[in-house]
Each structure stands twice: as C-alpha cells, then as structure tokens.
Amino acid sequence: MEQEFLAVALPEMAGIYFNAFLLFVACIAGYLIYRSNTPFKLELFFLSFFLLGGNIHDKLTFALPGVSFFEIQPDRFLFLLFSFFLFRQLLFPRKDVALSFGWNVPWFKILFYLYAILVISSQIYHVNQIGAPELITNAVYAFNALLIMYCVRIMASKETLRIIGTSLIIGAIITSLVALVQFTVDPMFLRTGDQRIAFGSTIRSNGIFSNEYLHAYYLIITISWVLVTFRNGWQKNALYLLFSLGVICSFQRMSWLILSLVSVIYFTQIERVAWSKLILTGLTGVALAIVVFLSFRYEIMNSTLVRQRLSEPVNSRAGYYTTAINNVGKKPMFGFGGKKNETYYYSMLRITHDRDRATGVTGDFHSGYFSTMFFYGLPAFLAFVGFIVAAIFYFGGMIKSSLIFAIPFLVALLFGVGNLTNTFLFPEYLTLLFAMHMGIGQKLREWYIATNGQHQLLHSSTRTLLWDSSKGSKPN
C-alpha cells in the first residue's frame, strides 16, 4: 500500500516542483521586462523565459487539436512569436526598427542561409522516406534559427542586451546551484532528462537541462558574458567560480576542454593577464585535480564512464565517423535524409549492437559535422563548416575594435568545437543560442560602423554599462 502511494505521490510532487520553478522564472522574466523600457516587451518576455527555464519549460509542450505530428514546444512557440513579430513589423513598421535587407551581408550569414536551404532541400528530396510531417518539422527548425538571428538583430539595443545578458546570468546561477545539489545531495532534484553515470553511483549533473552537455555549454556561454561585461572584482570572480563548478559537475569531458580553451584565450589573448598569475592559477587547479583523483581513485577508475572509455576501441566514435565518410559517396548531394534508412540501421547495429541506436530512437553520430555530412550531403557539410569558421573569424577580427565582440566570438568558438563530439543542428537549444548571439554580433558591428566606433557599448571603459539599471534611460 505504501509503495503504491509513493508511486502516485512522488510524480505529483515532482510536477508541483516543476510548475513552481516555471512560475518562479516567469516572475523573474516579468520583472526584467517591467524594469526595462523596451518597446518589445512581449517578445523579450518570452525570450527571457526561454533562457531562464532551461529544458524544464519543455513540460509546457502541448499538441494542437487534430495536428498530432506538430506539438507546440517552447522553441516552436518562439518561431510563431517571431514570425508574427516580423509580419507585424512589415505591415506596421516602427520608425525605430529598420527591416534592412541590404547586399552588404557577411560571409558567415550567407553560408548560414545556404546551409539552411541545403538542409531543407535534402529533406524535400527524401520526403518519401521521412514523411511530410518530419519535413515540415525540420523546415520549421531551420527557419526558426534564421528568424531568431534576424529578429534579435533588429530588436537589439542596450535594453535588449541587458535583458538577454541578465537572463543568461540568472539562468546560469540557477542551473549551477541545481547541479551542485544534484551532485552532493539529491541527484533527482529538478532533473528533467538523462541520468548518466559519472563515477560509482554518482550521476552527472544536468542542472535545469535535459542532458549534461547542454547544461555545461550554457554555463560556458554565460561565462563569456561575465568575463567581458564585468570589471574585475568579487562579483566577476564569484560568478566565474560558481559557473565553473557547474561545468565540472557535468562530468562532460569536452565541456571541460572548452571551458579551459575559452578561459586561456580570454585571459592570454583578450584580457592579457600576467603570466605569473595564470601559472599560479593553473598549478592550483592541477593540485586540486590531483587531490580529488587520489581521494576518489578507486571510484573513478571503476566507474561506468572510465570502463566504457577504456573498452571503446570497437564501439568508439571513430566507427560512427567512418560510417559517415564511407557512405557519403553513395549520396553526396543530399545525403541520406535522416536515420530512417537501411544504411544507418545496419551500420549502427554493427557498431553498437543496440537496436535503439540502430532505429534512431537514441544517439546519432556524436558530431554535428559528420551528422550533416551523412544526413544532408557534402554541400550542406561544406556550408556548415564554412559558416562556423567564417563566424569565428568575423567576430574574432572585431575584438581589436571593441572587447564586447569577444562574446559572439567565444560563443562561435564553443559551437564549432562542441560540434566535434556532439550534434548541434537546427533542432538543438544551443543552435538557437548561437543564432541569437550571431544576431547580437551583427548589431554590434552595425553600431561600430554607424558611429565610427563611438557607440557607448563599444567602449572598454564602460564594461559594466549593461548592468546600469536606470529604468528611465532612453534605449540605444
């Protein structure tokens, strides 16, 4: 009787916690909009809520009556919201909003458009295989990323950047604290997705996200905001430490590498901190890592994670990558369209011996690059690589003009490196974050050109200007 009661009560209690959390972040988003004088209150409220809620707001998903294949998920709601926003601006244009469609378009943007067109073309070509519902869904995902990039650019102002930045930082604080609770107290606290083993019986922390790598990459993106927009002080150091601990609790190796890469690039090439301080900090980190390893050596070496990696030569990711390379020549133009084909099925079954992996229920190629090559063809692969590389060089080249360009640069770098071992294509949360930052970066460069570098947000002496909360100030 007691077990039956718990089986019913625990899910209901979890539902109450999730609903309370969503109400809490909705109140935060509402407060941020209330404190601002942005003219885009509706759009920025839902964008802030999207950034604050992680993947927990996926629980708000609902199906349209009579349209079973197309649920209204948070990212699809943003697509509808910004489609209406753009339609409204076209019909009733505002004087302070310029819908520009000029020919002076950066290369990364052209390649991003080309990539989206090629992905949709591949899905149209394979429509008999994947079905019309999946074609529509994937097309919406592609258009959504383009739409968010464009709409964030035309909405961008000091107020918009403050709302986005504040939402990211508050969201990062929340997911870091949740991750620490999951790691030290209750692994199921606000958990909404994967339950992957870190070591022993310890589960990797997801924070408020569905898996550990989204949680970690979200934190690293926010770290770039903290490093660039905060002057040196206890707030900057405290947030950097908290978010780094959140990344560590994910036990996702690539995120550890990217965090190290972002930190080294920022402190050596952008901030140019004295080498003596960097060496001291590095030695301290190595010492702490050694202490942790020696303290938990038995648990770590006998953990599921380590045993899986040590026994991975046959089932390694190299097998996935080889599958993509060996088969792309069979359908080089449009790829295989997705996972619903015999080539993917038998290849994955041979490598993993897992029917769920073979049927596409779980997993993929563990690389955005190889997934694009296999699913969508070589032209899409080249466009995908091209737009990422072009974005990195585009924003990286602007850092010498203003430090604030380091934010989109570091996000582009994270997206490019992260896709080596994870798949971030159009349906992914991280892709929308990247699109958002591409839009912000474009607007920053427009300000730089229009004001000859004199816009107030481009001055290194005003690094905390975004957090100047004078409510009555005129938006820029």
Secondary structure, DSSP 8 states (H G I E B T S, - for coil): -HHHHHHHHHHHHHHHHHHHHHHHHHHHHHHHHHT---S-HHHHHHHHHHHHSTTGGGGG-EEETTEEEEEE-HHHHHHHHHHHHHHHHHHS--TT------S---HHHHHHHHHHHHHHHHHHHTHHHH-HHHHHHHHHHHHHHHHHHHHHHHH-SHHHHHHHHHHHHHHHHHHHHHHHHHHHT-TTTT--S---EEETTEE---TTSSSHHHHHHHHHHHHHHHHHHS-SSHHHHHHHHHHHHHHHHTT-HHHHHHHHHHHHHIIIIIS---HHHHHHHHHHHHHHHHHHHHHTHHHHHTSHHHHHHHT-TTTSHHHHHHHHHHHGGGSTTTTT-SS-SHHHHHHHHHHH--HHHHTTSS---S-HHHHHHHHH-HHHHHHHHHHHHHHHHHHHTTTTT-GGGHHHHHHHHHHHHHTTTS---TTSHHHHHHHHHHHHHHHHHHHHHHTTT--GGG-GGGTTGGG---TT----
